[in-house]
Amino acid sequence: MNLNGIKLTWLGHATFRVETPGGKTVLIDPWVMGNPMCPENEKNIRKVDVMLCTHGHFDHIGDAVELAKKHNPIVVGIPELCGWLEKKGVKNTASMNKGGTQIVEDIKVTMVHADHSCGIKDGDEIVYGGEACGYVVEFSNGVKIYHAGDTNVFGDMQIIRDLYAPSIAMVPIGDHYTMSPREAAYACKLLQPKTVIPMHFGTFPVLTGMPSELRKLVSGIEIKELKPGETAS
């Protein structure tokens, strides 16, 4: 896997910290404090310039409000989710919708489809959070990564390949709430990236899918299994 100056750190579950060649810090699906997979030494987030939120479930935006208030990053999400974050005091949102692309700091962000539910737990209520999404992120060095968010496999992943051709894909494999390794292997067939980083597994007992199972089902694609807190560069 050639990141060409990018530093990509898995913080467990679906949370990633990405340091761009230009020195910006991007946090994807900010859930660290309550994340049992996140190492203790990684829970003190020191810098965030951009925050990408795929959907409003607690295990993806659990620390979004607190970190946004502390670091004042540009927060990207679907409009309904951004609207909810604004009501909670988040100031610097950059909402967008599927198919759209915008420049955020030194990255190009495209919002793409994900096949998943999206309700935000707000006190005792579940409020509408728009639809779940994924992101294709293009860096100044030309590298493109795809964070699938929480999703089932869907045929239009081929469109993501044809239009954006990400070389690195972070895909959920845990089963029950997202794809299992079987569906993820089919997603690999549709996306045809050079490298797949498995995510959203092992956090809870119900998330039983493992990278070793995916590796058995995929050929010709690097399966890069990161440990929580591990950085690829």
Beta strands, then each sheet from edge to edge (+ up, - down):
strand 1: 7-10
strand 2: 16-19
strand 3: 25-28
strand 4: 50-52
strand 5: 74-77
strand 6: 93-95
strand 7: 101-104
strand 8: 107-113
strand 9: 119-122
strand 10: 125-128
strand 11: 133-138
strand 12: 144-147
strand 13: 168-172
strand 14: 195-199
strand 15: 222-223
strand 16: 231-232
sheet 1: 6+ 5+ 4+ 3+ 2- 1+ 16-
sheet 2: 7+ 8- 11+ 12- 13- 14- 15-
sheet 3: 9+ 10-
end
